Amino acid sequence: MATTGKTATELKMDPAALHREDLYTDRKMGTIRVLTPVTTDGATDSARPVQYLGEAQILTPMGAIPLSFQIDAVSLAEAIEKFADAAKVAVERTAREIQELRREAASSIVIPDSVPPGLGGGGLGGGGGKIQMP
């Protein structure tokens, strides 16, 4: 059996994409994940850039919604400074996505133009309210 791509049984890590992960939090607003590229021996790989990822939550009537977002920064201090602006963009993006999901859900409701034959439809008293399945 020929397959394309990786299967669930091929759980092999990519040695060229290894990162060390450090977490920083103020325990109030959120978390910054610092992903430092490393070589297979654990040494810092200065040929690849460090990545800064922000994480926060917004509270809604339905519960907390987790946010995850990239922070364009070259240092932890800069990532801390840019956290609020990046989080604001993530909140706006999430709000747009939620609105789009609501629109899709509302537009997926199908209302038939007429009642199919055999399902009654005679109004009050026109079939006793029983649905017959073919």
Backbone as CSV, one residue per row, in Angstrom:
resi,resn,N_x,N_y,N_z,CA_x,CA_y,CA_z,C_x,C_y,C_z
1,MET,0.855,-1.164,0.000,0.000,0.000,0.000,0.904,1.232,0.000
2,ALA,0.767,2.056,-1.000,1.567,3.271,-1.105,0.826,4.432,-0.447
3,THR,1.556,5.200,0.357,0.952,6.362,0.988,1.834,7.574,0.734
4,THR,1.215,8.733,0.797,1.973,9.964,0.657,2.016,10.656,2.009
5,GLY,3.111,11.309,2.301,3.221,12.016,3.574,3.553,11.066,4.707
6,LYS,3.547,11.585,5.896,3.883,10.794,7.082,2.621,10.167,7.665
7,THR,2.767,8.967,8.162,1.656,8.295,8.821,1.839,8.401,10.325
8,ALA,0.832,7.970,11.048,0.864,8.041,12.500,1.980,7.180,13.091
9,THR,2.404,6.146,12.365,3.457,5.273,12.885,4.841,5.854,12.658
10,GLU,4.970,6.912,11.859,6.265,7.547,11.598,6.444,8.760,12.499
11,LEU,6.599,8.524,13.793,6.715,9.601,14.771,8.184,9.932,14.989
12,LYS,8.807,10.457,13.963,10.223,10.772,14.016,10.403,12.284,14.127
13,MET,11.216,12.721,15.066,11.495,14.143,15.226,12.461,14.604,14.142
14,ASP,12.313,15.870,13.753,13.194,16.480,12.761,14.377,17.094,13.493
15,PRO,15.567,16.529,13.384,16.716,17.056,14.128,17.128,18.461,13.685
16,ALA,16.701,18.899,12.511,17.042,20.236,12.030,16.063,21.295,12.536
17,ALA,15.019,20.878,13.259,14.001,21.823,13.728,13.856,21.819,15.250
18,LEU,14.894,21.442,15.950,14.816,21.365,17.407,14.874,22.750,18.040
19,HIS,14.090,22.930,19.114,14.065,24.185,19.871,14.040,23.871,21.365
20,ARG,14.648,24.743,22.135,14.518,24.707,23.586,13.403,25.693,23.923
21,GLU,12.539,25.317,24.814,11.385,26.147,25.150,11.516,26.672,26.575
22,ASP,11.422,28.003,26.696,11.421,28.648,28.007,10.117,29.413,28.152
23,LEU,9.517,29.362,29.336,8.254,30.055,29.599,8.483,31.195,30.578
24,TYR,7.844,32.324,30.277,7.893,33.492,31.162,6.467,33.982,31.354
25,THR,6.086,34.268,32.579,4.737,34.738,32.859,4.753,35.756,33.988
26,ASP,3.791,36.667,33.947,3.598,37.582,35.064,2.465,37.086,35.957
27,ARG,1.885,35.927,35.613,0.791,35.278,36.335,-0.478,36.119,36.369
28,LYS,-0.571,37.122,35.493,-1.769,37.959,35.411,-2.290,38.012,33.987
29,MET,-1.451,38.450,33.070,-1.901,38.696,31.703,-1.694,37.514,30.769
30,GLY,-0.608,36.796,30.939,-0.365,35.703,30.018,1.033,35.143,30.138
31,THR,1.431,34.486,29.055,2.700,33.771,29.011,3.418,34.099,27.720
32,ILE,4.730,34.169,27.790,5.553,34.278,26.592,6.396,33.014,26.522
33,ARG,6.281,32.321,25.399,7.109,31.144,25.139,8.272,31.597,24.272
34,VAL,9.464,31.305,24.714,10.656,31.626,23.938,11.186,30.312,23.371
35,LEU,11.186,30.202,22.062,11.666,29.004,21.388,13.045,29.304,20.806
36,THR,14.078,28.760,21.457,15.458,28.976,21.037,15.909,27.779,20.218
37,PRO,16.333,28.004,18.968,16.785,26.876,18.151,18.051,26.244,18.742
38,VAL,18.094,24.929,18.695,19.253,24.199,19.207,19.673,23.129,18.216
39,THR,20.899,22.705,18.357,21.421,21.596,17.563,21.098,20.293,18.287
40,THR,21.432,19.182,17.680,21.113,17.888,18.290,21.880,17.636,19.582
41,ASP,22.962,18.380,19.823,23.672,18.209,21.095,23.202,19.207,22.158
42,GLY,22.170,20.003,21.839,21.593,20.922,22.801,22.199,22.314,22.792
43,ALA,23.206,22.534,21.955,23.837,23.853,21.878,22.926,24.811,21.094
44,THR,22.952,26.079,21.457,22.145,27.081,20.756,22.588,27.168,19.304
45,ASP,21.618,27.142,18.391,21.875,27.238,16.951,21.654,28.685,16.527
46,SER,22.723,29.460,16.470,22.609,30.890,16.166,22.293,31.161,14.698
47,ALA,22.259,30.143,13.864,21.919,30.332,12.450,20.410,30.505,12.249
48,ARG,19.624,30.139,13.249,18.160,30.276,13.159,17.677,31.278,14.201
49,PRO,16.591,32.003,13.886,16.112,33.030,14.825,15.341,32.439,16.003
50,VAL,15.421,33.142,17.128,14.616,32.816,18.305,13.189,33.274,18.011
51,GLN,12.204,32.488,18.427,10.805,32.839,18.213,10.149,33.150,19.556
52,TYR,9.270,34.159,19.538,8.537,34.560,20.735,7.046,34.368,20.471
53,LEU,6.406,33.562,21.298,4.983,33.267,21.147,4.251,33.716,22.408
54,GLY,3.187,34.481,22.221,2.379,34.919,23.342,1.184,34.017,23.527
55,GLU,0.761,33.859,24.764,-0.436,33.097,25.084,-1.232,33.849,26.139
56,ALA,-2.541,33.909,25.929,-3.439,34.576,26.872,-4.811,33.939,26.727
57,GLN,-5.767,34.421,27.516,-7.149,33.949,27.434,-8.071,35.148,27.452
58,ILE,-9.183,35.014,26.711,-10.235,36.014,26.835,-11.440,35.310,27.446
59,LEU,-12.095,35.998,28.345,-13.260,35.424,29.011,-14.512,35.836,28.263
60,THR,-15.353,34.863,27.959,-16.616,35.099,27.277,-17.727,34.471,28.106
61,PRO,-18.984,34.774,27.793,-20.083,34.116,28.502,-20.061,32.586,28.350
62,MET,-19.423,32.107,27.278,-19.341,30.664,27.041,-18.127,30.035,27.718
63,GLY,-17.256,30.857,28.318,-16.063,30.350,28.971,-14.815,31.005,28.408
64,ALA,-13.668,30.546,28.860,-12.391,31.117,28.430,-12.010,30.584,27.057
65,ILE,-11.508,31.485,26.217,-11.010,31.114,24.895,-9.505,31.370,24.895
66,PRO,-8.713,30.323,24.627,-7.266,30.515,24.618,-6.815,31.241,23.350
67,LEU,-5.842,32.116,23.503,-5.245,32.823,22.381,-3.773,32.452,22.304
68,SER,-3.283,32.277,21.108,-1.872,32.020,20.880,-1.458,32.875,19.701
69,PHE,-0.333,33.585,19.821,0.044,34.533,18.782,1.550,34.732,18.744
70,GLN,2.029,35.017,17.547,3.440,35.307,17.319,3.726,36.742,17.763
71,ILE,4.863,36.952,18.391,5.309,38.297,18.759,6.591,38.564,17.973
72,ASP,6.557,39.582,17.127,7.743,39.934,16.347,8.699,40.718,17.239
73,ALA,9.721,40.022,17.721,10.682,40.634,18.637,12.033,39.954,18.464
74,VAL,13.078,40.654,18.933,14.426,40.082,18.878,14.989,39.826,20.273
75,SER,14.212,40.177,21.291,14.659,39.928,22.668,13.431,39.720,23.550
76,LEU,13.653,39.158,24.716,12.558,38.967,25.659,11.982,40.312,26.085
77,ALA,12.838,41.292,26.326,12.360,42.617,26.730,11.447,43.216,25.661
78,GLU,11.827,43.068,24.399,10.989,43.592,23.312,9.683,42.803,23.212
79,ALA,9.739,41.498,23.439,8.525,40.676,23.403,7.561,41.092,24.510
80,ILE,8.095,41.392,25.683,7.256,41.857,26.794,6.591,43.177,26.429
81,GLU,7.359,44.073,25.826,6.839,45.380,25.429,5.751,45.256,24.358
82,LYS,5.908,44.302,23.439,4.971,44.152,22.322,3.823,43.184,22.627
83,PHE,3.833,42.573,23.807,2.824,41.569,24.155,1.404,42.109,24.013
84,ALA,1.125,43.261,24.596,-0.246,43.803,24.612,-0.761,44.068,23.196
85,ASP,0.070,44.663,22.341,-0.370,44.951,20.973,-0.620,43.664,20.189
86,ALA,0.272,42.669,20.355,0.088,41.400,19.653,-1.155,40.674,20.176
87,ALA,-1.411,40.758,21.474,-2.604,40.130,22.053,-3.869,40.805,21.520
88,LYS,-3.839,42.125,21.377,-4.995,42.855,20.858,-5.319,42.401,19.437
89,VAL,-4.301,42.232,18.609,-4.509,41.741,17.242,-5.098,40.332,17.279
90,ALA,-4.613,39.490,18.182,-5.127,38.118,18.303,-6.586,38.120,18.755
91,VAL,-6.962,39.007,19.676,-8.353,39.111,20.123,-9.241,39.535,18.951
92,GLU,-8.806,40.524,18.183,-9.585,40.980,17.031,-9.736,39.879,15.991
93,ARG,-8.641,39.148,15.722,-8.692,38.043,14.760,-9.661,36.965,15.247
94,THR,-9.597,36.637,16.531,-10.478,35.614,17.098,-11.934,36.056,17.032
95,ALA,-12.208,37.329,17.310,-13.582,37.842,17.230,-14.108,37.730,15.798
96,ARG,-13.271,38.050,14.819,-13.693,37.910,13.405,-13.976,36.449,13.063
97,GLU,-13.122,35.546,13.538,-13.314,34.113,13.271,-14.606,33.609,13.908
98,ILE,-14.904,34.061,15.119,-16.145,33.651,15.793,-17.353,34.174,15.024
99,GLN,-17.302,35.422,14.570,-18.402,35.983,13.781,-18.596,35.195,12.491
100,GLU,-17.504,34.819,11.840,-17.596,34.040,10.600,-18.208,32.667,10.875
101,LEU,-17.822,32.045,11.980,-18.415,30.747,12.331,-19.911,30.887,12.604
102,ARG,-20.306,31.982,13.249,-21.733,32.218,13.499,-22.489,32.401,12.186
103,ARG,-21.889,33.174,11.255,-22.538,33.369,9.942,-22.685,32.051,9.198
104,GLU,-21.627,31.243,9.221,-21.681,29.946,8.545,-22.748,29.053,9.161
105,ALA,-22.831,29.047,10.490,-23.830,28.212,11.171,-25.241,28.698,10.835
106,ALA,-25.442,30.017,10.800,-26.769,30.559,10.491,-27.156,30.290,9.041
107,SER,-26.194,30.335,8.128,-26.520,30.132,6.723,-26.660,28.658,6.366
108,SER,-26.278,27.760,7.264,-26.390,26.337,6.963,-27.783,25.781,7.267
109,ILE,-28.665,26.591,7.837,-30.029,26.149,8.104,-30.781,26.120,6.790
110,VAL,-31.325,24.962,6.452,-32.035,24.794,5.184,-33.530,24.737,5.461
111,ILE,-34.275,25.613,4.822,-35.726,25.632,4.955,-36.295,25.227,3.603
112,PRO,-37.032,24.114,3.546,-37.561,23.661,2.261,-38.624,24.626,1.730
113,ASP,-38.679,24.733,0.386,-39.671,25.588,-0.256,-41.078,25.033,-0.088
114,SER,-41.202,23.721,-0.110,-42.511,23.096,0.048,-42.335,21.781,0.787
115,VAL,-43.445,21.230,1.240,-43.421,19.974,1.966,-43.367,18.844,0.946
116,PRO,-42.416,17.909,1.090,-42.322,16.797,0.153,-43.574,15.929,0.179
117,PRO,-43.871,15.280,-0.927,-45.048,14.402,-0.983,-44.974,13.307,0.079
118,GLY,-46.099,13.000,0.670,-46.188,11.933,1.662,-45.923,12.389,3.083
119,LEU,-45.559,13.665,3.281,-45.302,14.143,4.630,-46.450,14.990,5.155
120,GLY,-47.575,14.938,4.506,-48.722,15.706,4.986,-48.655,17.117,4.471
121,GLY,-48.816,18.064,5.357,-48.721,19.451,4.954,-50.075,20.066,4.701
122,GLY,-51.114,19.442,5.148,-52.447,19.968,4.918,-52.847,21.005,5.941
123,GLY,-51.908,21.541,6.692,-52.262,22.533,7.703,-52.828,21.849,8.928
124,LEU,-53.693,22.553,9.659,-54.298,21.973,10.851,-55.201,20.820,10.470
125,GLY,-54.998,19.704,11.114,-55.855,18.541,10.869,-55.527,17.820,9.584
126,GLY,-54.449,18.145,8.915,-54.156,17.535,7.615,-53.229,16.361,7.707
127,GLY,-53.341,15.504,8.620,-52.484,14.334,8.663,-52.146,13.942,10.077
128,GLY,-52.654,14.642,11.031,-52.469,14.257,12.424,-51.082,14.517,12.964
129,GLY,-50.229,15.209,12.222,-48.903,15.550,12.704,-47.920,14.394,12.709
130,LYS,-48.228,13.311,12.006,-47.337,12.169,11.954,-46.431,12.291,10.741
131,ILE,-45.155,12.024,10.954,-44.193,12.031,9.847,-43.999,10.599,9.447
132,GLN,-44.130,10.334,8.145,-43.941,8.992,7.632,-42.590,8.919,6.942
133,MET,-41.840,7.910,7.301,-40.522,7.706,6.686,-40.678,6.704,5.576
134,PRO,-40.081,6.930,4.427,-40.200,5.978,3.303,-39.534,4.655,3.594
